[in-house]
Amino acid sequence: MSEDDSIEDLTSKVFRIVAENGKEGILQSELWKRLDLTSRDGSRLSIRLERRSLIKREKVLENGRWTYKLIAIKLPVDTSCIEQAPCLTCPVEHMCSVDGTVSPNTCVLIENWILNEISSPEQLINISAESKKHAPARS
């Protein structure tokens, strides 16, 4: 493996860790400790990711010292919310259209899937009782 390949592997690893921390980000100093990197090498990697518009570096004061918080700009897409969608395996999907006899507007499979997703504990969207009162009735 060439030096360029190992730098790319390390750059990918840094981005993956930053992305795992989501919108909260991670302190640059914490990241370098986790990866056992020098501050100089770590800074170079973060600047490389910033130039690629993958992360942003925000200067922050942490425990009386200046450091950077690294925050992912482009987070990887999470497809887990649609992996169980009934449309992916629906036997009548080819006949489905908004104004057809088979329609996503009246599909019981879609309705059940959505209700199941909303009630699952991993669901990020929290629908309050108040918003449920104002939801349109199902016909």
C-alpha positions in Angstrom: 0.0 0.0 0.0 1.4 3.4 -1.0 1.6 6.4 1.4 -1.2 8.1 -0.5 -3.4 5.1 0.0 -2.7 5.0 3.7 -3.4 8.8 4.0 -6.7 8.3 2.2 -7.6 5.4 4.5 -6.9 7.5 7.5 -8.8 10.4 6.1 -11.8 8.1 5.6 -11.5 6.9 9.1 -11.4 10.4 10.5 -14.5 11.4 8.5 -16.3 8.3 9.6 -15.7 9.1 13.3 -16.7 12.8 12.8 -19.9 11.6 11.0 -20.7 9.2 13.8 -20.8 12.2 16.1 -23.5 13.8 13.9 -24.4 17.4 14.3 -22.8 17.6 17.7 -19.3 17.0 16.3 -16.2 16.0 18.1 -13.3 18.0 19.5 -10.2 17.7 17.3 -8.1 16.9 20.3 -10.4 14.0 21.3 -10.2 12.6 17.8 -6.4 12.7 17.7 -6.2 10.9 21.0 -8.6 8.2 19.8 -6.6 7.7 16.6 -3.2 8.1 18.3 -2.2 10.9 16.0 0.0 14.0 16.6 -1.8 17.3 16.6 0.1 18.2 13.4 -1.0 15.1 11.5 -4.6 15.5 12.8 -4.8 19.1 11.8 -3.7 18.2 8.3 -6.3 15.5 8.0 -9.1 17.8 9.2 -8.0 20.6 6.9 -8.1 18.1 4.0 -11.7 17.1 4.9 -12.6 20.8 5.3 -11.2 21.6 1.8 -13.4 18.7 0.4 -16.4 20.4 2.1 -17.1 17.2 4.1 -16.6 18.9 7.6 -16.4 22.3 9.1 -14.0 23.3 11.8 -15.3 25.6 14.5 -12.9 27.2 16.9 -14.0 26.6 20.5 -12.5 27.3 23.9 -12.4 24.0 25.9 -11.0 23.8 29.4 -9.2 27.1 28.9 -7.5 26.0 25.6 -8.4 26.7 22.0 -9.3 23.7 19.9 -11.5 23.0 17.0 -14.8 21.1 17.0 -15.1 19.0 13.8 -18.7 18.8 12.5 -19.7 16.7 9.5 -21.4 18.8 6.8 -22.4 15.9 4.6 -23.7 13.1 6.7 -24.1 9.6 5.2 -27.7 8.9 4.2 -29.5 6.5 6.6 -31.8 4.2 4.7 -32.9 2.2 7.7 -36.2 4.1 7.8 -37.3 2.8 4.3 -35.8 -0.7 4.4 -39.1 -2.2 5.6 -41.3 -0.1 3.2 -44.0 -2.4 1.8 -43.6 -0.8 -1.7 -40.2 -2.5 -2.2 -41.8 -6.0 -2.3 -45.4 -5.1 -3.2 -46.9 -7.6 -5.8 -49.2 -4.8 -7.3 -46.6 -2.0 -7.2 -46.7 -1.9 -11.1 -50.4 -0.9 -10.9 -49.9 1.7 -8.1 -50.4 5.4 -8.9 -51.8 8.4 -7.0 -55.1 8.4 -8.8 -55.3 4.6 -9.6 -57.4 1.9 -7.9 -54.2 0.8 -6.2 -52.9 4.0 -4.6 -50.4 5.0 -1.9 -53.1 7.3 -0.6 -55.4 4.4 0.4 -52.8 1.6 0.9 -53.3 -0.3 4.1 -49.8 -1.7 3.9 -48.3 1.8 3.8 -50.5 2.9 6.6 -49.5 0.0 8.9 -45.8 0.4 8.0 -45.9 4.1 9.0 -47.8 3.5 12.2 -45.3 0.7 13.1 -42.4 3.1 12.3 -43.9 5.9 14.4 -44.5 3.6 17.4 -41.0 2.0 17.3 -38.6 3.2 20.1 -35.8 4.0 17.7 -38.1 6.6 15.8 -36.5 10.0 15.9 -39.7 11.9 15.1 -41.8 12.4 18.2 -45.4 13.0 17.3 -47.2 14.7 20.2 -50.8 14.0 21.2 -51.6 17.5 20.2 -50.5 17.0 16.6 -52.4 13.7 16.4 -55.7 15.6 17.3 -55.3 17.8 14.3 -54.3 15.0 11.8 -56.8 14.4 9.0 -59.1 11.4 9.4 -58.4 8.4 7.3 -61.3 7.5 4.8 
